[in-house]
Amino acid sequence: MKPVFTLLSLVAGLLVAGPVLYAEENCWSTAGARYRVDPWLLYSIAKKESNLNPSAINKNSDGSEDVCMMQINSQHFPKLRGYGITREMLLNDTCLCINVGAWLISESFYRYGVSWNSVGIYNAGPKRSERQQARRDAYSSEVHKIYLESIGRGS
């Protein structure tokens, strides 16, 4: 049986982890362990999404926006607000941003399987169309390249 990752576990984990979680050098590994996502994959997604810029804000053509290093889309803000997490918190707390991104990619893995396509869903969503699949493929290919370079296996 697969474990169910919930936003409640994110909030509980943040409350329990205390100061260690907020030590920036531990955020990647702490979030990775909590959500069973390779920390280097999280790093690679953040590198692709924002070039590791914790205050990155991007407006999308559909009117939504992506914020923080992990480029959390505003479609998630209502649910996050229900747990006391605001847009401003994501922009001002790098570890929180990384944890929310880890939660989102773990949800993608849970729903669609652990695959590079699921990594593409993090960015391009699950909509079934040739255009969206091409976007998922391009995104996951770029993240995969960054990942291989990050772990010392790239070109």
Phi and psi in radians as a Rosetta constraint file:
Dihedral C 1 N 2 CA 2 C 2 CIRCULARHARMONIC -1.349 0.35
Dihedral N 2 CA 2 C 2 N 3 CIRCULARHARMONIC 2.479 0.35
Dihedral C 2 N 3 CA 3 C 3 CIRCULARHARMONIC -1.232 0.35
Dihedral N 3 CA 3 C 3 N 4 CIRCULARHARMONIC 2.585 0.35
Dihedral C 3 N 4 CA 4 C 4 CIRCULARHARMONIC -1.716 0.35
Dihedral N 4 CA 4 C 4 N 5 CIRCULARHARMONIC 2.130 0.35
Dihedral C 4 N 5 CA 5 C 5 CIRCULARHARMONIC -1.667 0.35
Dihedral N 5 CA 5 C 5 N 6 CIRCULARHARMONIC 2.180 0.35
Dihedral C 5 N 6 CA 6 C 6 CIRCULARHARMONIC -2.149 0.35
Dihedral N 6 CA 6 C 6 N 7 CIRCULARHARMONIC 2.803 0.35
Dihedral C 6 N 7 CA 7 C 7 CIRCULARHARMONIC -1.119 0.35
Dihedral N 7 CA 7 C 7 N 8 CIRCULARHARMONIC -0.543 0.35
Dihedral C 7 N 8 CA 8 C 8 CIRCULARHARMONIC -1.049 0.35
Dihedral N 8 CA 8 C 8 N 9 CIRCULARHARMONIC -0.670 0.35
Dihedral C 8 N 9 CA 9 C 9 CIRCULARHARMONIC -1.173 0.35
Dihedral N 9 CA 9 C 9 N 10 CIRCULARHARMONIC -0.549 0.35
Dihedral C 9 N 10 CA 10 C 10 CIRCULARHARMONIC -1.084 0.35
Dihedral N 10 CA 10 C 10 N 11 CIRCULARHARMONIC -0.903 0.35
Dihedral C 10 N 11 CA 11 C 11 CIRCULARHARMONIC -1.103 0.35
Dihedral N 11 CA 11 C 11 N 12 CIRCULARHARMONIC -0.799 0.35
Dihedral C 11 N 12 CA 12 C 12 CIRCULARHARMONIC -1.066 0.35
Dihedral N 12 CA 12 C 12 N 13 CIRCULARHARMONIC -0.738 0.35
Dihedral C 12 N 13 CA 13 C 13 CIRCULARHARMONIC -1.097 0.35
Dihedral N 13 CA 13 C 13 N 14 CIRCULARHARMONIC -0.680 0.35
Dihedral C 13 N 14 CA 14 C 14 CIRCULARHARMONIC -1.145 0.35
Dihedral N 14 CA 14 C 14 N 15 CIRCULARHARMONIC -0.663 0.35
Dihedral C 14 N 15 CA 15 C 15 CIRCULARHARMONIC -1.243 0.35
Dihedral N 15 CA 15 C 15 N 16 CIRCULARHARMONIC -0.658 0.35
Dihedral C 15 N 16 CA 16 C 16 CIRCULARHARMONIC -1.355 0.35
Dihedral N 16 CA 16 C 16 N 17 CIRCULARHARMONIC -0.642 0.35
Dihedral C 16 N 17 CA 17 C 17 CIRCULARHARMONIC -1.163 0.35
Dihedral N 17 CA 17 C 17 N 18 CIRCULARHARMONIC -0.504 0.35
Dihedral C 17 N 18 CA 18 C 18 CIRCULARHARMONIC 1.058 0.35
Dihedral N 18 CA 18 C 18 N 19 CIRCULARHARMONIC -2.542 0.35
Dihedral C 18 N 19 CA 19 C 19 CIRCULARHARMONIC -1.115 0.35
Dihedral N 19 CA 19 C 19 N 20 CIRCULARHARMONIC -0.511 0.35
Dihedral C 19 N 20 CA 20 C 20 CIRCULARHARMONIC -1.050 0.35
Dihedral N 20 CA 20 C 20 N 21 CIRCULARHARMONIC -0.733 0.35
Dihedral C 20 N 21 CA 21 C 21 CIRCULARHARMONIC -1.066 0.35
Dihedral N 21 CA 21 C 21 N 22 CIRCULARHARMONIC -0.621 0.35
Dihedral C 21 N 22 CA 22 C 22 CIRCULARHARMONIC -1.473 0.35
Dihedral N 22 CA 22 C 22 N 23 CIRCULARHARMONIC -0.053 0.35
Dihedral C 22 N 23 CA 23 C 23 CIRCULARHARMONIC -1.338 0.35
Dihedral N 23 CA 23 C 23 N 24 CIRCULARHARMONIC 1.906 0.35
Dihedral C 23 N 24 CA 24 C 24 CIRCULARHARMONIC -0.902 0.35
Dihedral N 24 CA 24 C 24 N 25 CIRCULARHARMONIC -0.650 0.35
Dihedral C 24 N 25 CA 25 C 25 CIRCULARHARMONIC -1.152 0.35
Dihedral N 25 CA 25 C 25 N 26 CIRCULARHARMONIC -0.284 0.35
Dihedral C 25 N 26 CA 26 C 26 CIRCULARHARMONIC -1.734 0.35
Dihedral N 26 CA 26 C 26 N 27 CIRCULARHARMONIC -0.103 0.35
Dihedral C 26 N 27 CA 27 C 27 CIRCULARHARMONIC -1.085 0.35
Dihedral N 27 CA 27 C 27 N 28 CIRCULARHARMONIC -0.766 0.35
Dihedral C 27 N 28 CA 28 C 28 CIRCULARHARMONIC -1.071 0.35
Dihedral N 28 CA 28 C 28 N 29 CIRCULARHARMONIC -0.868 0.35
Dihedral C 28 N 29 CA 29 C 29 CIRCULARHARMONIC -1.263 0.35
Dihedral N 29 CA 29 C 29 N 30 CIRCULARHARMONIC -0.629 0.35
Dihedral C 29 N 30 CA 30 C 30 CIRCULARHARMONIC -1.142 0.35
Dihedral N 30 CA 30 C 30 N 31 CIRCULARHARMONIC -0.832 0.35
Dihedral C 30 N 31 CA 31 C 31 CIRCULARHARMONIC -1.129 0.35
Dihedral N 31 CA 31 C 31 N 32 CIRCULARHARMONIC -0.721 0.35
Dihedral C 31 N 32 CA 32 C 32 CIRCULARHARMONIC -1.070 0.35
Dihedral N 32 CA 32 C 32 N 33 CIRCULARHARMONIC -0.756 0.35
Dihedral C 32 N 33 CA 33 C 33 CIRCULARHARMONIC -1.168 0.35
Dihedral N 33 CA 33 C 33 N 34 CIRCULARHARMONIC -0.732 0.35
Dihedral C 33 N 34 CA 34 C 34 CIRCULARHARMONIC -1.100 0.35
Dihedral N 34 CA 34 C 34 N 35 CIRCULARHARMONIC -0.699 0.35
Dihedral C 34 N 35 CA 35 C 35 CIRCULARHARMONIC -1.877 0.35
Dihedral N 35 CA 35 C 35 N 36 CIRCULARHARMONIC 0.149 0.35
Dihedral C 35 N 36 CA 36 C 36 CIRCULARHARMONIC 0.957 0.35
Dihedral N 36 CA 36 C 36 N 37 CIRCULARHARMONIC 0.849 0.35
Dihedral C 36 N 37 CA 37 C 37 CIRCULARHARMONIC -2.194 0.35
Dihedral N 37 CA 37 C 37 N 38 CIRCULARHARMONIC 2.327 0.35
Dihedral C 37 N 38 CA 38 C 38 CIRCULARHARMONIC -0.963 0.35
Dihedral N 38 CA 38 C 38 N 39 CIRCULARHARMONIC 2.168 0.35
Dihedral C 38 N 39 CA 39 C 39 CIRCULARHARMONIC -1.003 0.35
Dihedral N 39 CA 39 C 39 N 40 CIRCULARHARMONIC -0.571 0.35
Dihedral C 39 N 40 CA 40 C 40 CIRCULARHARMONIC -1.197 0.35
Dihedral N 40 CA 40 C 40 N 41 CIRCULARHARMONIC -0.518 0.35
Dihedral C 40 N 41 CA 41 C 41 CIRCULARHARMONIC -1.196 0.35
Dihedral N 41 CA 41 C 41 N 42 CIRCULARHARMONIC -0.761 0.35
Dihedral C 41 N 42 CA 42 C 42 CIRCULARHARMONIC -1.031 0.35
Dihedral N 42 CA 42 C 42 N 43 CIRCULARHARMONIC -0.799 0.35
Dihedral C 42 N 43 CA 43 C 43 CIRCULARHARMONIC -1.032 0.35
Dihedral N 43 CA 43 C 43 N 44 CIRCULARHARMONIC -0.775 0.35
Dihedral C 43 N 44 CA 44 C 44 CIRCULARHARMONIC -1.124 0.35
Dihedral N 44 CA 44 C 44 N 45 CIRCULARHARMONIC -0.675 0.35
Dihedral C 44 N 45 CA 45 C 45 CIRCULARHARMONIC -1.111 0.35
Dihedral N 45 CA 45 C 45 N 46 CIRCULARHARMONIC -0.795 0.35
Dihedral C 45 N 46 CA 46 C 46 CIRCULARHARMONIC -1.110 0.35
Dihedral N 46 CA 46 C 46 N 47 CIRCULARHARMONIC -0.672 0.35
Dihedral C 46 N 47 CA 47 C 47 CIRCULARHARMONIC -1.092 0.35
Dihedral N 47 CA 47 C 47 N 48 CIRCULARHARMONIC -0.766 0.35
Dihedral C 47 N 48 CA 48 C 48 CIRCULARHARMONIC -1.198 0.35
Dihedral N 48 CA 48 C 48 N 49 CIRCULARHARMONIC -0.786 0.35
Dihedral C 48 N 49 CA 49 C 49 CIRCULARHARMONIC -1.169 0.35
Dihedral N 49 CA 49 C 49 N 50 CIRCULARHARMONIC -0.777 0.35
Dihedral C 49 N 50 CA 50 C 50 CIRCULARHARMONIC -2.415 0.35
Dihedral N 50 CA 50 C 50 N 51 CIRCULARHARMONIC 0.096 0.35
Dihedral C 50 N 51 CA 51 C 51 CIRCULARHARMONIC 0.959 0.35
Dihedral N 51 CA 51 C 51 N 52 CIRCULARHARMONIC 0.633 0.35
Dihedral C 51 N 52 CA 52 C 52 CIRCULARHARMONIC 1.156 0.35
Dihedral N 52 CA 52 C 52 N 53 CIRCULARHARMONIC 0.494 0.35
Dihedral C 52 N 53 CA 53 C 53 CIRCULARHARMONIC -1.550 0.35
Dihedral N 53 CA 53 C 53 N 54 CIRCULARHARMONIC 1.915 0.35
Dihedral C 53 N 54 CA 54 C 54 CIRCULARHARMONIC -1.186 0.35
Dihedral N 54 CA 54 C 54 N 55 CIRCULARHARMONIC -0.325 0.35
Dihedral C 54 N 55 CA 55 C 55 CIRCULARHARMONIC -1.897 0.35
Dihedral N 55 CA 55 C 55 N 56 CIRCULARHARMONIC 0.369 0.35
Dihedral C 55 N 56 CA 56 C 56 CIRCULARHARMONIC -1.137 0.35
Dihedral N 56 CA 56 C 56 N 57 CIRCULARHARMONIC 2.360 0.35
Dihedral C 56 N 57 CA 57 C 57 CIRCULARHARMONIC -2.352 0.35
Dihedral N 57 CA 57 C 57 N 58 CIRCULARHARMONIC 2.219 0.35
Dihedral C 57 N 58 CA 58 C 58 CIRCULARHARMONIC -2.296 0.35
Dihedral N 58 CA 58 C 58 N 59 CIRCULARHARMONIC 2.325 0.35
Dihedral C 58 N 59 CA 59 C 59 CIRCULARHARMONIC -1.581 0.35
Dihedral N 59 CA 59 C 59 N 60 CIRCULARHARMONIC 2.373 0.35
Dihedral C 59 N 60 CA 60 C 60 CIRCULARHARMONIC -1.778 0.35
Dihedral N 60 CA 60 C 60 N 61 CIRCULARHARMONIC 2.752 0.35
Dihedral C 60 N 61 CA 61 C 61 CIRCULARHARMONIC -1.124 0.35
Dihedral N 61 CA 61 C 61 N 62 CIRCULARHARMONIC -0.381 0.35
Dihedral C 61 N 62 CA 62 C 62 CIRCULARHARMONIC -1.496 0.35
Dihedral N 62 CA 62 C 62 N 63 CIRCULARHARMONIC 0.086 0.35
Dihedral C 62 N 63 CA 63 C 63 CIRCULARHARMONIC 1.628 0.35
Dihedral N 63 CA 63 C 63 N 64 CIRCULARHARMONIC -0.188 0.35
Dihedral C 63 N 64 CA 64 C 64 CIRCULARHARMONIC -1.422 0.35
Dihedral N 64 CA 64 C 64 N 65 CIRCULARHARMONIC 3.006 0.35
Dihedral C 64 N 65 CA 65 C 65 CIRCULARHARMONIC -2.363 0.35
Dihedral N 65 CA 65 C 65 N 66 CIRCULARHARMONIC 2.715 0.35
Dihedral C 65 N 66 CA 66 C 66 CIRCULARHARMONIC -1.998 0.35
Dihedral N 66 CA 66 C 66 N 67 CIRCULARHARMONIC 2.363 0.35
Dihedral C 66 N 67 CA 67 C 67 CIRCULARHARMONIC -2.285 0.35
Dihedral N 67 CA 67 C 67 N 68 CIRCULARHARMONIC 2.723 0.35
Dihedral C 67 N 68 CA 68 C 68 CIRCULARHARMONIC 1.243 0.35
Dihedral N 68 CA 68 C 68 N 69 CIRCULARHARMONIC 3.138 0.35
Dihedral C 68 N 69 CA 69 C 69 CIRCULARHARMONIC -0.982 0.35
Dihedral N 69 CA 69 C 69 N 70 CIRCULARHARMONIC -0.647 0.35
Dihedral C 69 N 70 CA 70 C 70 CIRCULARHARMONIC -1.553 0.35
Dihedral N 70 CA 70 C 70 N 71 CIRCULARHARMONIC 0.020 0.35
Dihedral C 70 N 71 CA 71 C 71 CIRCULARHARMONIC 0.912 0.35
Dihedral N 71 CA 71 C 71 N 72 CIRCULARHARMONIC 1.025 0.35
Dihedral C 71 N 72 CA 72 C 72 CIRCULARHARMONIC -1.229 0.35
Dihedral N 72 CA 72 C 72 N 73 CIRCULARHARMONIC 2.153 0.35
Dihedral C 72 N 73 CA 73 C 73 CIRCULARHARMONIC -1.316 0.35
Dihedral N 73 CA 73 C 73 N 74 CIRCULARHARMONIC 2.517 0.35
Dihedral C 73 N 74 CA 74 C 74 CIRCULARHARMONIC -1.094 0.35
Dihedral N 74 CA 74 C 74 N 75 CIRCULARHARMONIC -0.272 0.35
Dihedral C 74 N 75 CA 75 C 75 CIRCULARHARMONIC -1.058 0.35
Dihedral N 75 CA 75 C 75 N 76 CIRCULARHARMONIC -0.407 0.35
Dihedral C 75 N 76 CA 76 C 76 CIRCULARHARMONIC -1.537 0.35
Dihedral N 76 CA 76 C 76 N 77 CIRCULARHARMONIC -0.185 0.35
Dihedral C 76 N 77 CA 77 C 77 CIRCULARHARMONIC -1.032 0.35
Dihedral N 77 CA 77 C 77 N 78 CIRCULARHARMONIC -0.781 0.35
Dihedral C 77 N 78 CA 78 C 78 CIRCULARHARMONIC -1.007 0.35
Dihedral N 78 CA 78 C 78 N 79 CIRCULARHARMONIC -0.772 0.35
Dihedral C 78 N 79 CA 79 C 79 CIRCULARHARMONIC -1.160 0.35
Dihedral N 79 CA 79 C 79 N 80 CIRCULARHARMONIC -0.739 0.35
Dihedral C 79 N 80 CA 80 C 80 CIRCULARHARMONIC -1.112 0.35
Dihedral N 80 CA 80 C 80 N 81 CIRCULARHARMONIC -0.690 0.35
Dihedral C 80 N 81 CA 81 C 81 CIRCULARHARMONIC -1.033 0.35
Dihedral N 81 CA 81 C 81 N 82 CIRCULARHARMONIC -0.602 0.35
Dihedral C 81 N 82 CA 82 C 82 CIRCULARHARMONIC -1.073 0.35
Dihedral N 82 CA 82 C 82 N 83 CIRCULARHARMONIC -0.347 0.35
Dihedral C 82 N 83 CA 83 C 83 CIRCULARHARMONIC -1.881 0.35
Dihedral N 83 CA 83 C 83 N 84 CIRCULARHARMONIC 0.233 0.35
Dihedral C 83 N 84 CA 84 C 84 CIRCULARHARMONIC 1.396 0.35
Dihedral N 84 CA 84 C 84 N 85 CIRCULARHARMONIC 0.271 0.35
Dihedral C 84 N 85 CA 85 C 85 CIRCULARHARMONIC -1.816 0.35
Dihedral N 85 CA 85 C 85 N 86 CIRCULARHARMONIC 2.140 0.35
Dihedral C 85 N 86 CA 86 C 86 CIRCULARHARMONIC -1.906 0.35
Dihedral N 86 CA 86 C 86 N 87 CIRCULARHARMONIC 2.889 0.35
Dihedral C 86 N 87 CA 87 C 87 CIRCULARHARMONIC -0.960 0.35
Dihedral N 87 CA 87 C 87 N 88 CIRCULARHARMONIC -0.785 0.35
Dihedral C 87 N 88 CA 88 C 88 CIRCULARHARMONIC -1.112 0.35
Dihedral N 88 CA 88 C 88 N 89 CIRCULARHARMONIC -0.662 0.35
Dihedral C 88 N 89 CA 89 C 89 CIRCULARHARMONIC -1.102 0.35
Dihedral N 89 CA 89 C 89 N 90 CIRCULARHARMONIC -0.718 0.35
Dihedral C 89 N 90 CA 90 C 90 CIRCULARHARMONIC -1.083 0.35
Dihedral N 90 CA 90 C 90 N 91 CIRCULARHARMONIC -0.679 0.35
Dihedral C 90 N 91 CA 91 C 91 CIRCULARHARMONIC -1.305 0.35
Dihedral N 91 CA 91 C 91 N 92 CIRCULARHARMONIC -0.457 0.35
Dihedral C 91 N 92 CA 92 C 92 CIRCULARHARMONIC -1.807 0.35
Dihedral N 92 CA 92 C 92 N 93 CIRCULARHARMONIC -0.148 0.35
Dihedral C 92 N 93 CA 93 C 93 CIRCULARHARMONIC -2.259 0.35
Dihedral N 93 CA 93 C 93 N 94 CIRCULARHARMONIC 1.680 0.35
Dihedral C 93 N 94 CA 94 C 94 CIRCULARHARMONIC -1.000 0.35
Dihedral N 94 CA 94 C 94 N 95 CIRCULARHARMONIC -0.713 0.35
Dihedral C 94 N 95 CA 95 C 95 CIRCULARHARMONIC -1.158 0.35
Dihedral N 95 CA 95 C 95 N 96 CIRCULARHARMONIC -0.673 0.35
Dihedral C 95 N 96 CA 96 C 96 CIRCULARHARMONIC -1.096 0.35
Dihedral N 96 CA 96 C 96 N 97 CIRCULARHARMONIC -0.769 0.35
Dihedral C 96 N 97 CA 97 C 97 CIRCULARHARMONIC -1.017 0.35
Dihedral N 97 CA 97 C 97 N 98 CIRCULARHARMONIC -0.814 0.35
Dihedral C 97 N 98 CA 98 C 98 CIRCULARHARMONIC -1.086 0.35
Dihedral N 98 CA 98 C 98 N 99 CIRCULARHARMONIC -0.728 0.35
Dihedral C 98 N 99 CA 99 C 99 CIRCULARHARMONIC -1.155 0.35
Dihedral N 99 CA 99 C 99 N 100 CIRCULARHARMONIC -0.702 0.35
Dihedral C 99 N 100 CA 100 C 100 CIRCULARHARMONIC -1.141 0.35
Dihedral N 100 CA 100 C 100 N 101 CIRCULARHARMONIC -0.733 0.35
Dihedral C 100 N 101 CA 101 C 101 CIRCULARHARMONIC -1.066 0.35
Dihedral N 101 CA 101 C 101 N 102 CIRCULARHARMONIC -0.720 0.35
Dihedral C 101 N 102 CA 102 C 102 CIRCULARHARMONIC -1.116 0.35
Dihedral N 102 CA 102 C 102 N 103 CIRCULARHARMONIC -0.709 0.35
Dihedral C 102 N 103 CA 103 C 103 CIRCULARHARMONIC -1.064 0.35
Dihedral N 103 CA 103 C 103 N 104 CIRCULARHARMONIC -0.769 0.35
Dihedral C 103 N 104 CA 104 C 104 CIRCULARHARMONIC -1.148 0.35
Dihedral N 104 CA 104 C 104 N 105 CIRCULARHARMONIC -0.752 0.35
Dihedral C 104 N 105 CA 105 C 105 CIRCULARHARMONIC -1.223 0.35
Dihedral N 105 CA 105 C 105 N 106 CIRCULARHARMONIC -0.576 0.35
Dihedral C 105 N 106 CA 106 C 106 CIRCULARHARMONIC -1.171 0.35
Dihedral N 106 CA 106 C 106 N 107 CIRCULARHARMONIC -0.623 0.35
Dihedral C 106 N 107 CA 107 C 107 CIRCULARHARMONIC -1.124 0.35
Dihedral N 107 CA 107 C 107 N 108 CIRCULARHARMONIC -0.702 0.35
Dihedral C 107 N 108 CA 108 C 108 CIRCULARHARMONIC -1.095 0.35
Dihedral N 108 CA 108 C 108 N 109 CIRCULARHARMONIC -0.757 0.35
Dihedral C 108 N 109 CA 109 C 109 CIRCULARHARMONIC -1.093 0.35
Dihedral N 109 CA 109 C 109 N 110 CIRCULARHARMONIC -0.710 0.35
Dihedral C 109 N 110 CA 110 C 110 CIRCULARHARMONIC -1.130 0.35
Dihedral N 110 CA 110 C 110 N 111 CIRCULARHARMONIC -0.772 0.35
Dihedral C 110 N 111 CA 111 C 111 CIRCULARHARMONIC -1.329 0.35
Dihedral N 111 CA 111 C 111 N 112 CIRCULARHARMONIC -0.665 0.35
Dihedral C 111 N 112 CA 112 C 112 CIRCULARHARMONIC -2.063 0.35
Dihedral N 112 CA 112 C 112 N 113 CIRCULARHARMONIC -0.001 0.35
Dihedral C 112 N 113 CA 113 C 113 CIRCULARHARMONIC 1.637 0.35
Dihedral N 113 CA 113 C 113 N 114 CIRCULARHARMONIC 2.708 0.35
Dihedral C 113 N 114 CA 114 C 114 CIRCULARHARMONIC -1.401 0.35
Dihedral N 114 CA 114 C 114 N 115 CIRCULARHARMONIC 1.839 0.35
Dihedral C 114 N 115 CA 115 C 115 CIRCULARHARMONIC -2.777 0.35
Dihedral N 115 CA 115 C 115 N 116 CIRCULARHARMONIC 2.904 0.35
Dihedral C 115 N 116 CA 116 C 116 CIRCULARHARMONIC -1.189 0.35
Dihedral N 116 CA 116 C 116 N 117 CIRCULARHARMONIC -0.471 0.35
Dihedral C 116 N 117 CA 117 C 117 CIRCULARHARMONIC -1.088 0.35
Dihedral N 117 CA 117 C 117 N 118 CIRCULARHARMONIC -0.680 0.35
Dihedral C 117 N 118 CA 118 C 118 CIRCULARHARMONIC -1.148 0.35
Dihedral N 118 CA 118 C 118 N 119 CIRCULARHARMONIC -0.583 0.35
Dihedral C 118 N 119 CA 119 C 119 CIRCULARHARMONIC -1.110 0.35
Dihedral N 119 CA 119 C 119 N 120 CIRCULARHARMONIC -0.729 0.35
Dihedral C 119 N 120 CA 120 C 120 CIRCULARHARMONIC -1.090 0.35
Dihedral N 120 CA 120 C 120 N 121 CIRCULARHARMONIC -0.591 0.35
Dihedral C 120 N 121 CA 121 C 121 CIRCULARHARMONIC -1.112 0.35
Dihedral N 121 CA 121 C 121 N 122 CIRCULARHARMONIC -0.566 0.35
Dihedral C 121 N 122 CA 122 C 122 CIRCULARHARMONIC -0.927 0.35
Dihedral N 122 CA 122 C 122 N 123 CIRCULARHARMONIC -0.650 0.35
Dihedral C 122 N 123 CA 123 C 123 CIRCULARHARMONIC -1.687 0.35
Dihedral N 123 CA 123 C 123 N 124 CIRCULARHARMONIC -0.791 0.35
Dihedral C 123 N 124 CA 124 C 124 CIRCULARHARMONIC -1.813 0.35
Dihedral N 124 CA 124 C 124 N 125 CIRCULARHARMONIC -0.068 0.35
Dihedral C 124 N 125 CA 125 C 125 CIRCULARHARMONIC 1.367 0.35
Dihedral N 125 CA 125 C 125 N 126 CIRCULARHARMONIC 2.984 0.35
Dihedral C 125 N 126 CA 126 C 126 CIRCULARHARMONIC -1.611 0.35
Dihedral N 126 CA 126 C 126 N 127 CIRCULARHARMONIC 0.003 0.35
Dihedral C 126 N 127 CA 127 C 127 CIRCULARHARMONIC -0.931 0.35
Dihedral N 127 CA 127 C 127 N 128 CIRCULARHARMONIC 2.332 0.35
Dihedral C 127 N 128 CA 128 C 128 CIRCULARHARMONIC -1.540 0.35
Dihedral N 128 CA 128 C 128 N 129 CIRCULARHARMONIC 1.837 0.35
Dihedral C 128 N 129 CA 129 C 129 CIRCULARHARMONIC -2.801 0.35
Dihedral N 129 CA 129 C 129 N 130 CIRCULARHARMONIC 2.750 0.35
Dihedral C 129 N 130 CA 130 C 130 CIRCULARHARMONIC -1.074 0.35
Dihedral N 130 CA 130 C 130 N 131 CIRCULARHARMONIC -0.700 0.35
Dihedral C 130 N 131 CA 131 C 131 CIRCULARHARMONIC -1.095 0.35
Dihedral N 131 CA 131 C 131 N 132 CIRCULARHARMONIC -0.819 0.35
Dihedral C 131 N 132 CA 132 C 132 CIRCULARHARMONIC -1.170 0.35
Dihedral N 132 CA 132 C 132 N 133 CIRCULARHARMONIC -0.657 0.35
Dihedral C 132 N 133 CA 133 C 133 CIRCULARHARMONIC -1.128 0.35
Dihedral N 133 CA 133 C 133 N 134 CIRCULARHARMONIC -0.691 0.35
Dihedral C 133 N 134 CA 134 C 134 CIRCULARHARMONIC -1.100 0.35
Dihedral N 134 CA 134 C 134 N 135 CIRCULARHARMONIC -0.698 0.35
Dihedral C 134 N 135 CA 135 C 135 CIRCULARHARMONIC -1.145 0.35
Dihedral N 135 CA 135 C 135 N 136 CIRCULARHARMONIC -0.748 0.35
Dihedral C 135 N 136 CA 136 C 136 CIRCULARHARMONIC -1.062 0.35
Dihedral N 136 CA 136 C 136 N 137 CIRCULARHARMONIC -0.783 0.35
Dihedral C 136 N 137 CA 137 C 137 CIRCULARHARMONIC -1.092 0.35
Dihedral N 137 CA 137 C 137 N 138 CIRCULARHARMONIC -0.781 0.35
Dihedral C 137 N 138 CA 138 C 138 CIRCULARHARMONIC -1.118 0.35
Dihedral N 138 CA 138 C 138 N 139 CIRCULARHARMONIC -0.785 0.35
Dihedral C 138 N 139 CA 139 C 139 CIRCULARHARMONIC -1.107 0.35
Dihedral N 139 CA 139 C 139 N 140 CIRCULARHARMONIC -0.870 0.35
Dihedral C 139 N 140 CA 140 C 140 CIRCULARHARMONIC -1.145 0.35
Dihedral N 140 CA 140 C 140 N 141 CIRCULARHARMONIC -0.574 0.35
Dihedral C 140 N 141 CA 141 C 141 CIRCULARHARMONIC -1.113 0.35
Dihedral N 141 CA 141 C 141 N 142 CIRCULARHARMONIC -0.745 0.35
Dihedral C 141 N 142 CA 142 C 142 CIRCULARHARMONIC -1.171 0.35
Dihedral N 142 CA 142 C 142 N 143 CIRCULARHARMONIC -0.737 0.35
Dihedral C 142 N 143 CA 143 C 143 CIRCULARHARMONIC -1.116 0.35
Dihedral N 143 CA 143 C 143 N 144 CIRCULARHARMONIC -0.717 0.35
Dihedral C 143 N 144 CA 144 C 144 CIRCULARHARMONIC -1.058 0.35
Dihedral N 144 CA 144 C 144 N 145 CIRCULARHARMONIC -0.736 0.35
Dihedral C 144 N 145 CA 145 C 145 CIRCULARHARMONIC -1.081 0.35
Dihedral N 145 CA 145 C 145 N 146 CIRCULARHARMONIC -0.805 0.35
Dihedral C 145 N 146 CA 146 C 146 CIRCULARHARMONIC -1.073 0.35
Dihedral N 146 CA 146 C 146 N 147 CIRCULARHARMONIC -0.738 0.35
Dihedral C 146 N 147 CA 147 C 147 CIRCULARHARMONIC -1.023 0.35
Dihedral N 147 CA 147 C 147 N 148 CIRCULARHARMONIC -0.875 0.35
Dihedral C 147 N 148 CA 148 C 148 CIRCULARHARMONIC -1.066 0.35
Dihedral N 148 CA 148 C 148 N 149 CIRCULARHARMONIC -0.705 0.35
Dihedral C 148 N 149 CA 149 C 149 CIRCULARHARMONIC -1.125 0.35
Dihedral N 149 CA 149 C 149 N 150 CIRCULARHARMONIC -0.683 0.35
Dihedral C 149 N 150 CA 150 C 150 CIRCULARHARMONIC -1.159 0.35
Dihedral N 150 CA 150 C 150 N 151 CIRCULARHARMONIC -0.629 0.35
Dihedral C 150 N 151 CA 151 C 151 CIRCULARHARMONIC -1.617 0.35
Dihedral N 151 CA 151 C 151 N 152 CIRCULARHARMONIC 0.112 0.35
Dihedral C 151 N 152 CA 152 C 152 CIRCULARHARMONIC 1.459 0.35
Dihedral N 152 CA 152 C 152 N 153 CIRCULARHARMONIC 0.383 0.35
Dihedral C 152 N 153 CA 153 C 153 CIRCULARHARMONIC -2.066 0.35
Dihedral N 153 CA 153 C 153 N 154 CIRCULARHARMONIC 0.156 0.35
Dihedral C 153 N 154 CA 154 C 154 CIRCULARHARMONIC -1.518 0.35
Dihedral N 154 CA 154 C 154 N 155 CIRCULARHARMONIC 3.128 0.35
